[in-house]
Amino acid sequence: MAEFLEVDPAVTLWGLLLEVESELKHRLDGVIASATGLSGKQFEVLLRVAQTPGQQLRLTQLATMTSFTSGGTSKLIVRMESAGLLARAHDPNDGRATLVTITDQGWDLLRRGLAAHVPSLYREMVDVLTTEQTEQLESVLRTLRTALTDLGGTRRSSQGSHVD
């Protein structure tokens, strides 16, 4: 007879978060790939750069904002530059740093991706929740992000996922 294992509620929350994130990522990345040919990671890079004031980012900032390692970010940016989606330039304020900007082709794919992505976000996530639940979810996610950021450390840029 199998023994019943009582699990702490925090383990259940973690498992639910992983399940939802995995399923949403799978579904939404598929929509983006169908509309643009971009991977979810490429789309995320374009979106992050586009949403940044001045629409340019240092490679180190991009690695910190995403779940990619610094090395993985550099390799991805080189591939995206070769594909004509991004341009790199030296930072005029810091000769050691590299700035990334979006090319016209990158903007075109980002717009096409968003045209497919936004309706999918509503269908798969927003429309499933009440307005109150959506507001609560946003608040909870912002609280968790702030708490994790306040803990400091090298939480993403050196420990993130590899992009290769």
N, C-alpha and C positions, 0 to 999 in steps of 0.2 A: 504494500500500500504506500502510495506516495505521500510524503510529508508536506503539509501546507506551510508555505513560507510567507510570513507576514512582512510586507515591504513598507518601508517608510514612505509617506506621501510625497516627499521630495523626489524619490526615485520614480514614482509614477508621473509626476509633473515633468521631469526630465525626459522620460520615455515618450510622453505625449508630444512634447516640444520637438523632439527628434523626428517622430513619425510625421507630424504635420509639415515640418520644414522639408523633409525628404520628399514627400509627395508633392507639395507645392513646387519645389524646385524642379522636380522631374516634369511636371505638367507645363509649368511656365517656360522652362528652358526649351521644351519641345515646340511651343508656340513661337518663340523667338527664332529658333533655328528654321522652322518652316517659312517664316515671313522674311528672313534676312540671310540665312546661311551662317549666321554668327553663333558661336557658343554662348552659353549663359555668362561665362567669365568675360568674353570679349564685350558683350552687351553691357555688363556691369561696369567695365572700365570706361566705355563711352559715356554711360550715364553719369558716373562719378565726375568725370572731367566736365561734362556739360553743366552739371549742377553746381560747380564751384565758381565763386565770383572770379571774373577774369577768364574763366573757361580754360584754365591751364593748371597743371599740378606738377609738383616735383615727383619723381619716381618714389622717393621715400614716403611722401604723403599718400600716394596711391596705395602702396603696400600696407600702410597703417590703416587706411580706410576700408580695405578689402580683407578677405581671409587668405590672402596669398602671401607666400614668403617673399623676401626681397629678391632673391635669385629668380624665383618663379615669375615675379612681376617683370623683372628685366627681360626675361626670355619672351614673355607674352607680348610686351611692348615692341620688341624687335620684330616679332612675327606680324603684329598689327601694323607696324610701320611699313614692313615689306609688302603687305597687302594694300597699302595706300589708305589706311583708316586713321592713322595718327602721324603726327610729325613731332620730332624731338629737336630741342634746341638748348644751348647752354643758358643757364639762368644768368641774366646780366648783373644780378645782385650777389651772386655766389658762383664763381667760375667752376667750382667743383660739382655743382648740382645741375641736373638735367630737367628741363620742363617738357611736359607732354601737352600737345594741343590736338584737336580733332580736325581732320581734313574735310573738304567738301564731301568726299565719298563717305567718310565716317558719319557726317551729319545726316546724309541721305539714309544710310542704313539705320541710324539711331531713330530717325523719324518714322521709318517703316516699322521698325521693331516696336516702338511705343504705340503705334496705331493698332497693332495686334495685341500687345502686352496689356494695355490698360483695360480693354474689355474683358480679357482673361482674368485679370486681378479682381474685377467686380464679380465675374461669374464664379470663380473658384474660392473667393475669400470674403469680399466686402458684402455682397448680396446675401450671403449665408448668415450673416450676423445682423443684429438690430443696430440702429444708430448708437445706442448706449453701449452695446458690446464693442463696437468698433472704437469708440472713444476710450473705453476702458482698456482695450487691448493696446492701443497706441500709448496710453499713459503708462501701462505696465512695462511695455517694451522700452520706452524712454527711461523709466526709472532703473530698469536692469542695465541698460547701456551706460547710464551715468554712473551707477554703482561700480560696474566693471572698469570703466575708464578711471574712476577715482582710486581704484585699487592699484593702478599704475602697472609697471612692469612691461614686459615685452610680449604682451598677450597676443598680438597678431603678426607683426612684421617679421618676427623670426620664428614663430611657431605655427603660422598659418598653413593652409593647404598648399601643396605643390601644384603648379600650373602646368608643368611639362605635359 
